[in-house]
Amino acid sequence: EDTKDQKDASLRPPDTPCSEKNPCEAGEGSCKEHSDCKKGLECWFTREGVGPPGVNMSSLSKDKRSTQICFDPGVQSAFLGLGIPAYYEHLKAALVGWLQRGA
């Protein structure tokens, strides 16, 4: 269970995508990189419809759930995504970035 209320995922129309000049909010997509999201948020990619902590992907139709969604990386979830590759891929990217910054 998440420690904050979940936001329902939503996708912007193709003519107004997330961008550095027009960043997405948490739960909004489709982003391509972290800079497409508002400050403090990150872009989460899923191929399996597994949403990031704090985002309810079930608000999207099943054919739209494999997408990129902005999320708050500070939201903690009791569900650790054990056995779900998308969670491990995100964790790996976060750790590599942290180490590359000299942590």
N, C-alpha and C positions, 0 to 999 in steps of 0.2 A: 504494500500500500504506500502511496506517495505521501510525503509529509506536507504537501500543499495541494490545493484543489487542482485537478487536471483541467487543462484547456482542451477544448475540442479542436482537432486538426481541421484546417481549411486551406484550400489552394486558391491562389490568386488567378485571375483570368490570364491567358497567355500574353495579352497585350500590355499587362502591367506586372511583369515578373519582379521578384525580389532582386534588389541590386544595391550597390553601395550608396547610390543616390536616393534610392527608395527602399530602405531596408524593411524586412519582415519582422513582425512581432513573434513572440513565443507561440508555437502551435500553427504558425502560418508558413506556407511554402508556395512555390518550390524554389529553394535556394540552391546555389551551386558551390558556394564557399562561405566561410564564416563572415566575411565582410558584407555578405548579402543580408545579414541579420542585424537587428538593432544591437547597440553596444551592450556587451556582457552576455550576449547569446551566441550560440554556435549552430552550425548546420549539421543535421543528422541525416545520414543516408540509410535507407532500409530497402532491401530487396524482398523481404518477407512480410512486410506490413507490421513489423515490430517497432513500435514507437519509442521515442526517448522518454525518460522519466518526466512526468508532468504533462504529457500530451496523450490525449485519447484518440488513437488512430481509427477507432471503430466509427467515428463520425463521418469518415470517408467511405465511398463505395469500395468494394473489394478490389476493383480494377485500378483504383487510384492510390492504394495504400503503399505501393512500392515507389516511394518518392523521397524527396529531401524536405525536411521540416526544421524550422528554427526552434531551438529549445534553450532553456536555462540550465546550464551544466551544474548549477548550484543546487538544483532540486535533487534531493536524495530519495531513493526508492528502496523499500524493503525487498522488492523483487529484483534480484540481481541478474536476471536473464540467463540463468545457468543453462548451458546447452544451446544458447541461441547465438549463432556466429556474429550477428550484427552488433550485439553488445560487446563482444570480445574485440571486434574490429575497431569500434569506437574507443574502447579502453586502451588498446594498443596505440592508436594514433595519438591519444591524449598523453600517454606516457612518453612516447618518442618525442613529441613536441616539448614536453616538460624537460626531458633530458637534453635536448638540443639547445634549449635556452640556458643551459648551464646549471641545472638543479642538482 
